[in-house]
């Protein structure tokens, strides 16, 4: 396996064949391959119901531009991408005190352009629950966020323990 300066893993068809000999059930559709054209053409000609290989694409961006692109591209289902996360979290509040804290936190998330992060956290927690995966109680400064508590990211009620949101933002 080779890695480019952006951390993308890729391989060539010979190395991929060697991997398949070792692990016949390997999902080759997940690999980027330098020379995928011949394989993909053969699959098409044989009308085989096999996954096609993704060709390795060199990136023509600076590392900073590439990083910014990745930060805008959250891989989650469309329903989560379109979720009005602010309305969703506000709808979970049961008191004026909770509404005030959530409102304060949502403004801070909005200033940092982090609503996509919240949407992704909702998707992640839903996926973990759906698959009966157990995750930790909470750790570090994230437990100071009441919004993350409401989303189920952690189980520490920051209002109950009077944790300052500024601890989360350090």
N, CA, C and O of each residue as an XYZ file, in Angstrom:
680
protein
N       0.856     -1.167      0.000
C       0.000      0.000      0.000
C       0.906      1.235      0.000
O       1.927      1.278      0.686
N       0.510      2.216     -0.774
C       1.246      3.473     -0.852
C       0.339      4.583     -0.338
O      -0.886      4.460     -0.356
N       0.946      5.651      0.113
C       0.193      6.806      0.595
C       0.751      8.064     -0.045
O       1.967      8.237     -0.132
N      -0.139      8.944     -0.493
C       0.336     10.207     -1.045
C       0.452     11.238      0.074
O       0.192     10.929      1.237
N       0.839     12.453     -0.275
C       1.058     13.494      0.735
C      -0.216     13.924      1.450
O      -0.154     14.621      2.463
N      -1.374     13.512      0.928
C      -2.648     13.857      1.530
C      -3.189     12.728      2.408
O      -4.264     12.853      2.995
N      -2.441     11.627      2.495
C      -2.869     10.501      3.309
C      -3.777      9.529      2.588
O      -4.298      8.605      3.211
N      -3.984      9.709      1.284
C      -4.808      8.779      0.512
C      -4.040      7.492      0.268
O      -2.895      7.522     -0.181
N      -4.659      6.378      0.559
C      -4.040      5.083      0.303
C      -4.389      4.630     -1.109
O      -5.524      4.794     -1.557
N      -3.422      4.068     -1.798
C      -3.662      3.515     -3.127
C      -2.689      2.376     -3.362
O      -1.709      2.213     -2.634
N      -2.975      1.588     -4.392
C      -2.156      0.425     -4.683
C      -2.121      0.209     -6.193
O      -2.719      0.976     -6.947
N      -1.425     -0.829     -6.630
C      -1.468     -1.195     -8.051
C      -2.155     -2.556     -8.165
O      -2.390     -3.222     -7.156
N      -2.474     -2.963     -9.384
C      -3.258     -4.186     -9.573
C      -2.516     -5.434     -9.108
O      -3.150     -6.372     -8.623
N      -1.181     -5.473     -9.243
C      -0.433     -6.644     -8.768
C      -0.536     -6.802     -7.258
O      -0.762     -7.900     -6.750
N      -0.369     -5.705     -6.559
C      -0.458     -5.767     -5.100
C      -1.883     -6.138     -4.667
O      -2.066     -6.876     -3.698
N      -2.885     -5.629     -5.383
C      -4.265     -5.961     -5.064
C      -4.537     -7.447     -5.284
O      -5.248     -8.071     -4.496
N      -3.975     -8.016     -6.350
C      -4.116     -9.468     -6.591
C      -3.490    -10.263     -5.450
O      -4.065    -11.251     -4.992
N      -2.327     -9.842     -4.994
C      -1.684    -10.526     -3.867
C      -2.561    -10.461     -2.622
O      -2.664    -11.440     -1.883
N      -3.193     -9.312     -2.387
C      -4.089     -9.186     -1.239
C      -5.292    -10.118     -1.384
O      -5.744    -10.712     -0.405
N      -5.807    -10.244     -2.609
C      -6.949    -11.135     -2.849
C      -6.590    -12.601     -2.643
O      -7.420    -13.379     -2.173
N      -5.367    -12.989     -2.987
C      -4.936    -14.364     -2.739
C      -4.936    -14.659     -1.242
O      -5.289    -15.759     -0.817
N      -4.536    -13.669     -0.448
C      -4.481    -13.849      1.001
C      -5.873    -13.780      1.636
O      -6.160    -14.470      2.614
N      -6.730    -12.929      1.056
C      -8.070    -12.702      1.617
C      -9.093    -12.659      0.478
O      -9.448    -11.578      0.008
N      -9.570    -13.832      0.030
C     -10.466    -13.896     -1.134
C     -11.759    -13.090     -0.998
O     -12.334    -12.689     -2.010
N     -12.225    -12.845      0.216
C     -13.471    -12.108      0.407
C     -13.243    -10.605      0.577
O     -14.149     -9.879      0.986
N     -12.060    -10.152      0.268
C     -11.694     -8.744      0.399
C     -12.588     -7.885     -0.494
O     -12.811     -8.217     -1.658
N     -13.087     -6.805      0.041
C     -13.926     -5.877     -0.722
C     -13.007     -4.943     -1.508
O     -12.551     -3.925     -0.989
N     -12.743     -5.298     -2.758
C     -11.793     -4.526     -3.555
C     -12.361     -3.194     -4.030
O     -11.613     -2.336     -4.500
N     -13.672     -3.011     -3.913
C     -14.265     -1.750     -4.344
C     -13.817     -0.584     -3.464
O     -14.007      0.577     -3.826
N     -13.236     -0.886     -2.334
C     -12.815      0.164     -1.402
C     -11.406      0.666     -1.675
O     -10.929      1.575     -0.995
N     -10.735      0.084     -2.663
C      -9.357      0.449     -2.952
C      -9.276      1.427     -4.115
O     -10.048      1.344     -5.070
N      -8.345      2.340     -4.021
C      -7.992      3.172     -5.165
C      -6.790      2.511     -5.825
O      -5.807      2.187     -5.159
N      -6.874      2.316     -7.118
C      -5.839      1.567     -7.830
C      -5.266      2.429     -8.950
O      -6.000      3.101     -9.674
N      -3.943      2.398     -9.077
C      -3.274      3.203    -10.101
C      -3.685      2.800    -11.513
O      -3.827      3.661    -12.381
N      -3.876      1.512    -11.753
C      -4.117      1.002    -13.100
C      -5.399      0.167    -13.153
O      -5.352     -1.035    -13.415
N      -6.539      0.807    -12.903
C      -7.808      0.089    -12.814
C      -8.505     -0.089    -14.159
O      -9.467     -0.851    -14.251
N      -8.053      0.581    -15.179
C      -8.744      0.597    -16.469
C      -8.946     -0.802    -17.058
O     -10.046     -1.132    -17.502
N      -7.905     -1.615    -17.064
C      -7.992     -2.953    -17.672
C      -8.992     -3.833    -16.910
O      -9.816     -4.508    -17.528
N      -8.924     -3.828    -15.596
C      -9.850     -4.621    -14.786
C     -11.288     -4.174    -15.041
O     -12.154     -5.006    -15.313
N     -11.550     -2.869    -14.957
C     -12.904     -2.349    -15.140
C     -13.441     -2.651    -16.538
O     -14.626     -2.942    -16.696
N     -12.576     -2.584    -17.555
C     -12.992     -2.900    -18.920
C     -13.374     -4.383    -19.026
O     -14.362     -4.727    -19.675
N     -12.586     -5.256    -18.386
C     -12.879     -6.697    -18.408
C     -14.207     -7.010    -17.734
O     -14.978     -7.828    -18.234
N     -14.474     -6.379    -16.625
C     -15.743     -6.584    -15.923
C     -16.898     -6.175    -16.824
O     -17.909     -6.874    -16.897
N     -16.752     -5.042    -17.512
C     -17.806     -4.568    -18.416
C     -17.998     -5.519    -19.592
O     -19.133     -5.829    -19.954
N     -16.915     -5.982    -20.187
C     -17.002     -6.870    -21.351
C     -17.622     -8.218    -20.998
O     -18.354     -8.801    -21.797
N     -17.326     -8.706    -19.802
C     -17.852    -10.002    -19.365
C     -19.265     -9.890    -18.781
O     -19.896    -10.899    -18.464
N     -19.747     -8.666    -18.645
C     -21.042     -8.410    -18.016
C     -21.099     -9.076    -16.638
O     -22.137     -9.582    -16.212
N     -19.975     -9.057    -15.974
C     -19.872     -9.659    -14.641
C     -20.469     -8.718    -13.601
O     -20.361     -7.496    -13.709
N     -21.090     -9.301    -12.611
C     -21.660     -8.498    -11.531
C     -20.622     -8.335    -10.432
O     -20.802     -8.787     -9.301
N     -19.533     -7.677    -10.799
C     -18.437     -7.432     -9.865
C     -18.300     -5.933     -9.641
O     -18.643     -5.127    -10.506
N     -17.796     -5.576     -8.475
C     -17.549     -4.170     -8.195
C     -16.406     -3.666     -9.066
O     -15.446     -4.384     -9.344
N     -16.536     -2.426     -9.483
C     -15.463     -1.803    -10.248
C     -14.440     -1.209     -9.297
O     -14.745     -0.892     -8.147
N     -13.237     -1.066     -9.791
C     -12.172     -0.461     -8.999
C     -12.188      1.045     -9.185
O     -12.437      1.545    -10.282
N     -11.925      1.746     -8.125
C     -11.821      3.196     -8.171
C     -10.393      3.555     -8.567
O      -9.435      3.053     -7.979
N     -10.257      4.414     -9.551
C      -8.925      4.836     -9.979
C      -8.360      5.847     -8.995
O      -9.081      6.675     -8.439
N      -7.064      5.757     -8.796
C      -6.383      6.726     -7.950
C      -6.357      8.062     -8.688
O      -5.983      8.127     -9.859
N      -6.749      9.105     -8.004
C      -6.761     10.444     -8.586
C      -5.795     11.324     -7.810
O      -5.896     11.464     -6.592
N      -4.873     11.902     -8.528
C      -3.948     12.824     -7.888
C      -4.704     14.116     -7.576
O      -5.529     14.566     -8.371
N      -4.426     14.692     -6.451
C      -5.128     15.892     -6.005
C      -4.330     17.115     -6.431
O      -3.113     17.174     -6.255
N      -5.026     18.076     -6.987
C      -4.369     19.302     -7.444
C      -4.753     20.470     -6.547
O      -5.230     21.502     -7.018
N      -4.539     20.294     -5.262
C      -4.819     21.332     -4.278
C      -3.661     21.381     -3.296
O      -2.896     20.426     -3.162
N      -3.549     22.505     -2.619
C      -2.597     22.551     -1.519
C      -3.168     21.698     -0.388
O      -4.357     21.382     -0.380
N      -2.341     21.342      0.532
C      -2.808     20.547      1.669
C      -3.879     21.313      2.444
O      -4.842     20.715      2.926
N      -3.717     22.632      2.568
C      -4.700     23.454      3.283
C      -6.052     23.445      2.555
O      -7.099     23.343      3.194
N      -6.029     23.552      1.217
C      -7.267     23.514      0.443
C      -7.925     22.139      0.547
O      -9.145     22.037      0.671
N      -7.116     21.092      0.496
C      -7.618     19.724      0.611
C      -8.280     19.515      1.970
O      -9.354     18.921      2.059
N      -7.633     20.004      3.026
C      -8.177     19.884      4.374
C      -9.507     20.626      4.480
O     -10.454     20.115      5.077
N      -9.585     21.821      3.910
C     -10.831     22.595      3.944
C     -11.943     21.863      3.183
O     -13.098     21.870      3.611
N     -11.593     21.233      2.054
C     -12.567     20.468      1.272
C     -13.108     19.309      2.097
O     -14.316     19.073      2.114
N     -12.233     18.586      2.778
C     -12.674     17.460      3.608
C     -13.567     17.917      4.744
O     -14.528     17.235      5.100
N     -13.254     19.063      5.309
C     -14.056     19.565      6.416
C     -15.471     19.936      5.974
O     -16.392     19.942      6.791
N     -15.652     20.243      4.695
C     -16.981     20.569      4.174
C     -17.729     19.325      3.701
O     -18.933     19.386      3.452
N     -17.036     18.213      3.578
C     -17.629     17.011      2.996
C     -17.846     15.939      4.068
O     -17.032     15.029      4.228
N     -18.950     16.063      4.794
C     -19.279     15.087      5.824
C     -19.995     13.935      5.153
O     -20.981     14.146      4.447
N     -19.520     12.731      5.362
C     -20.114     11.553      4.731
C     -21.219     11.004      5.628
O     -20.983     10.216      6.543
N     -22.430     11.454      5.328
C     -23.598     10.998      6.082
C     -24.807     11.026      5.149
O     -24.794     11.729      4.139
N     -25.836     10.278      5.476
C     -27.034     10.249      4.628
C     -27.663     11.633      4.470
O     -27.531     12.503      5.332
N     -28.338     11.804      3.364
C     -28.955     13.089      3.007
C     -29.900     13.591      4.097
O     -29.956     14.792      4.364
N     -30.644     12.677      4.732
C     -31.591     13.105      5.772
C     -30.887     13.819      6.919
O     -31.466     14.715      7.533
N     -29.656     13.438      7.215
C     -28.892     14.104      8.265
C     -28.277     15.400      7.742
O     -28.194     16.385      8.476
N     -27.850     15.409      6.493
C     -27.286     16.624      5.903
C     -28.315     17.753      5.869
O     -27.969     18.927      5.998
N     -29.576     17.384      5.696
C     -30.637     18.379      5.583
C     -31.352     18.646      6.912
O     -32.258     19.478      6.962
N     -30.966     17.968      7.965
C     -31.614     18.119      9.269
C     -31.397     19.527      9.824
O     -30.271     20.024      9.847
N     -32.477     20.163     10.268
C     -32.361     21.442     10.973
C     -31.953     21.108     12.397
O     -32.787     20.935     13.285
N     -30.647     21.024     12.585
C     -30.105     20.543     13.863
C     -30.464     21.473     15.015
O     -30.687     21.014     16.135
N     -30.520     22.767     14.752
C     -30.879     23.708     15.820
C     -32.298     23.437     16.305
O     -32.536     23.335     17.508
N     -33.239     23.320     15.372
C     -34.631     23.048     15.759
C     -34.735     21.700     16.463
O     -35.478     21.556     17.434
N     -33.985     20.710     15.970
C     -34.031     19.386     16.586
C     -33.581     19.444     18.049
O     -34.267     18.930     18.933
N     -32.436     20.065     18.299
C     -31.895     20.110     19.665
C     -32.787     20.976     20.558
O     -33.043     20.624     21.710
N     -33.258     22.103     20.028
C     -34.158     22.939     20.823
C     -35.426     22.170     21.192
O     -35.979     22.371     22.273
N     -35.885     21.300     20.310
C     -37.068     20.486     20.578
C     -36.870     19.461     21.682
O     -37.843     18.937     22.223
N     -35.623     19.172     22.019
C     -35.332     18.222     23.095
C     -35.365     18.875     24.480
O     -35.361     18.184     25.499
N     -35.398     20.202     24.506
C     -35.366     20.924     25.780
C     -36.705     20.827     26.498
O     -37.768     20.842     25.877
N     -36.624     20.726     27.843
C     -37.829     20.565     28.650
C     -38.088     21.739     29.586
O     -39.112     21.774     30.269
N     -37.175     22.694     29.623
C     -37.371     23.833     30.519
C     -36.740     25.077     29.898
O     -35.953     24.995     28.955
N     -37.112     26.239     30.460
C     -36.531     27.499     29.986
C     -35.026     27.533     30.219
O     -34.275     28.063     29.401
N     -34.592     26.965     31.336
C     -33.158     26.930     31.646
C     -32.398     26.138     30.568
O     -31.334     26.555     30.112
N     -32.957     25.006     30.178
C     -32.327     24.201     29.119
C     -32.336     24.961     27.795
O     -31.342     24.954     27.069
N     -33.455     25.617     27.476
C     -33.551     26.389     26.237
C     -32.499     27.500     26.184
O     -31.890     27.730     25.140
N     -32.290     28.179     27.299
C     -31.288     29.246     27.346
C     -29.886     28.693     27.109
O     -29.113     29.260     26.337
N     -29.563     27.598     27.766
C     -28.226     27.011     27.611
C     -28.012     26.508     26.183
O     -26.963     26.752     25.586
N     -29.003     25.810     25.641
C     -28.892     25.295     24.277
C     -28.785     26.445     23.286
O     -27.994     26.382     22.345
N     -29.573     27.493     23.491
C     -29.487     28.657     22.616
C     -28.095     29.270     22.633
O     -27.546     29.618     21.588
N     -27.529     29.400     23.828
C     -26.171     29.937     23.977
C     -25.163     29.049     23.243
O     -24.306     29.550     22.514
N     -25.266     27.749     23.434
C     -24.331     26.829     22.790
C     -24.502     26.818     21.272
O     -23.517     26.797     20.534
N     -25.754     26.833     20.807
C     -25.980     26.809     19.364
C     -25.381     28.039     18.694
O     -24.851     27.945     17.586
N     -25.460     29.191     19.356
C     -24.817     30.392     18.802
C     -23.302     30.180     18.680
O     -22.690     30.584     17.691
N     -22.716     29.554     19.676
C     -21.273     29.287     19.636
C     -20.918     28.282     18.540
O     -19.905     28.439     17.860
N     -21.745     27.256     18.367
C     -21.516     26.296     17.287
C     -21.678     26.989     15.929
O     -20.912     26.735     14.999
N     -22.679     27.864     15.827
C     -22.920     28.571     14.568
C     -21.750     29.490     14.235
O     -21.324     29.547     13.082
N     -21.226     30.207     15.219
C     -20.065     31.090     14.996
C     -18.870     30.313     14.461
O     -18.077     30.844     13.684
N     -18.745     29.076     14.871
C     -17.619     28.242     14.461
C     -17.950     27.387     13.232
O     -17.174     26.516     12.840
N     -19.116     27.651     12.635
C     -19.581     26.904     11.471
C     -19.531     25.398     11.719
O     -19.032     24.633     10.894
N     -20.059     24.991     12.876
C     -19.967     23.593     13.310
C     -21.321     22.877     13.325
O     -21.455     21.850     13.989
N     -22.323     23.391     12.613
C     -23.603     22.694     12.575
C     -23.480     21.359     11.856
O     -24.166     20.403     12.220
N     -22.611     21.269     10.830
C     -22.401     19.981     10.169
C     -21.804     18.968     11.141
O     -22.119     17.780     11.074
N     -20.955     19.429     12.032
C     -20.399     18.546     13.061
C     -21.524     18.003     13.938
O     -21.547     16.812     14.246
N     -22.450     18.862     14.338
C     -23.576     18.417     15.164
C     -24.451     17.426     14.412
O     -24.902     16.429     14.977
N     -24.688     17.706     13.125
C     -25.477     16.767     12.320
C     -24.773     15.411     12.252
O     -25.408     14.362     12.363
N     -23.473     15.449     12.070
C     -22.725     14.195     11.989
C     -22.753     13.458     13.330
O     -22.865     12.232     13.357
N     -22.654     14.180     14.419
C     -22.707     13.541     15.736
C     -24.063     12.869     15.942
O     -24.137     11.779     16.510
N     -25.134     13.514     15.483
C     -26.468     12.897     15.561
C     -26.502     11.611     14.737
O     -27.012     10.588     15.193
N     -25.958     11.669     13.529
C     -25.891     10.482     12.667
C     -25.064      9.377     13.330
O     -25.463      8.213     13.326
N     -23.927      9.738     13.892
C     -23.050      8.755     14.528
C     -23.747      8.081     15.708
O     -23.730      6.855     15.824
N     -24.350      8.865     16.569
C     -25.038      8.308     17.742
C     -26.198      7.410     17.301
O     -26.391      6.329     17.857
N     -26.969      7.854     16.305
C     -28.073      7.024     15.809
C     -27.551      5.701     15.252
O     -28.152      4.650     15.474
N     -26.436      5.753     14.531
C     -25.844      4.543     13.956
C     -25.335      3.609     15.053
O     -25.526      2.395     14.973
N     -24.693      4.166     16.069
C     -24.223      3.345     17.183
C     -25.395      2.658     17.885
O     -25.338      1.464     18.179
N     -26.440      3.412     18.147
C     -27.619      2.837     18.814
C     -28.264      1.743     17.967
O     -28.612      0.675     18.471
N     -28.418      2.024     16.681
C     -29.042      1.062     15.763
C     -28.287     -0.259     15.730
O     -28.890     -1.319     15.560
N     -26.968     -0.197     15.891
C     -26.131     -1.389     15.824
C     -25.710     -1.908     17.195
O     -24.808     -2.738     17.307
N     -26.378     -1.405     18.240
C     -26.113     -1.851     19.622
C     -24.652     -1.744     20.012
O     -24.108     -2.634     20.667
N     -24.017     -0.651     19.607
C     -22.625     -0.409     19.968
C     -22.604      0.423     21.238
O     -23.335      1.407     21.354
N     -21.775      0.034     22.184
C     -21.647      0.759     23.445
C     -20.484      1.731     23.323
O     -19.414      1.368     22.835
N     -20.692      2.964     23.764
C     -19.601      3.935     23.776
C     -19.509      4.531     25.164
O     -20.380      4.303     26.003
N     -18.465      5.288     25.406
C     -18.156      5.774     26.749
C     -19.161      6.765     27.311
O     -20.021      7.292     26.606
N     -19.019      6.995     28.601
C     -19.890      7.905     29.330
C     -19.635      9.346     28.912
O     -20.569     10.144     28.836
N     -18.401      9.678     28.646
C     -18.017     11.036     28.281
C     -16.609     11.289     28.758
O     -16.132     10.666     29.707
N     -15.962     12.197     28.097
C     -14.565     12.384     28.425
C     -14.116     13.789     28.058
O     -14.556     14.351     27.055
N     -13.262     14.334     28.853
C     -12.641     15.609     28.536
C     -13.618     16.763     28.508
O     -14.669     16.739     29.150
N     -13.244     17.770     27.750
C     -14.022     19.003     27.724
C     -15.367     18.848     27.030
O     -16.242     19.696     27.207
N     -15.557     17.794     26.249
C     -16.841     17.627     25.543
C     -18.011     17.517     26.509
O     -19.136     17.856     26.144
N     -17.776     17.053     27.725
C     -18.884     16.887     28.669
C     -19.424     18.228     29.158
O     -20.463     18.263     29.817
N     -18.745     19.329     28.853
C     -19.256     20.651     29.222
C     -20.346     21.107     28.260
O     -21.017     22.105     28.521
N     -20.536     20.394     27.150
C     -21.547     20.783     26.172
C     -22.871     20.087     26.458
O     -22.964     18.860     26.424
N     -23.891     20.891     26.741
C     -25.222     20.340     26.972
C     -25.845     19.855     25.662
O     -26.617     18.896     25.663
N     -25.518     20.508     24.554
C     -26.014     20.084     23.244
C     -25.534     18.663     22.944
O     -26.320     17.827     22.498
N     -24.257     18.384     23.184
C     -23.727     17.036     22.940
C     -24.375     16.023     23.875
O     -24.568     14.867     23.498
N     -24.713     16.449     25.096
C     -25.433     15.578     26.029
C     -26.817     15.235     25.450
O     -27.225     14.073     25.458
N     -27.530     16.248     24.952
C     -28.858     16.006     24.389
C     -28.805     15.102     23.161
O     -29.713     14.302     22.934
N     -27.740     15.231     22.371
C     -27.589     14.382     21.186
C     -27.191     12.952     21.554
O     -27.284     12.048     20.723
N     -26.749     12.746     22.792
C     -26.364     11.407     23.229
C     -24.898     11.087     23.029
O     -24.483      9.937     23.174
N     -24.107     12.104     22.694
C     -22.667     11.878     22.488
C     -22.017     11.445     23.798
O     -21.122     10.599     23.810
N     -22.473     12.029     24.887
C     -21.989     11.632     26.216
C     -23.166     11.625     27.187
O     -24.271     12.040     26.837
N     -22.925     11.156     28.399
C     -24.008     10.985     29.366
C     -23.857     11.884     30.596
O     -24.422     11.604     31.652
N     -23.089     12.965     30.447
C     -22.870     13.887     31.564
C     -23.749     15.125     31.366
O     -23.568     15.876     30.407
N     -24.678     15.324     32.259
C     -25.581     16.474     32.190
C     -24.839     17.703     32.716
O     -24.712     17.896     33.926
N     -24.354     18.525     31.793
C     -23.540     19.677     32.184
C     -24.332     20.728     32.950
O     -23.744     21.514     33.693
N     -25.648     20.760     32.787
C     -26.454     21.683     33.585
C     -26.534     21.203     35.032
O     -26.416     21.999     35.964
N     -26.730     19.933     35.209
C     -26.816     19.365     36.552
C     -25.514     19.610     37.328
O     -25.538     19.942     38.514
N     -24.391     19.441     36.643
C     -23.085     19.612     37.297
C     -22.544     21.028     37.161
O     -21.419     21.311     37.572
N     -23.353     21.921     36.578
C     -22.992     23.322     36.437
C     -21.637     23.506     35.732
O     -20.785     24.270     36.187
N     -21.460     22.791     34.617
C     -20.209     22.903     33.858
C     -20.319     24.058     32.864
O     -21.296     24.177     32.126
N     -19.308     24.886     32.868
C     -19.277     26.069     32.008
C     -18.976     25.669     30.567
O     -18.038     24.913     30.314
N     -19.772     26.177     29.618
C     -19.570     25.874     28.211
C     -18.179     26.308     27.741
O     -17.633     25.730     26.801
N     -17.620     27.300     28.377
C     -16.276     27.762     27.986
C     -15.228     26.664     28.156
O     -14.197     26.687     27.483
N     -15.476     25.712     29.039
C     -14.555     24.579     29.198
C     -14.501     23.741     27.919
O     -13.456     23.200     27.559
N     -15.646     23.645     27.244
C     -15.710     22.874     26.001
C     -14.957     23.574     24.886
O     -14.363     22.923     24.027
N     -14.979     24.894     24.898
C     -14.427     25.660     23.783
C     -12.944     25.974     23.916
O     -12.379     26.631     23.041
N     -12.313     25.531     24.967
C     -10.876     25.824     25.146
C     -10.038     25.160     24.092
O      -8.815     25.302     24.095
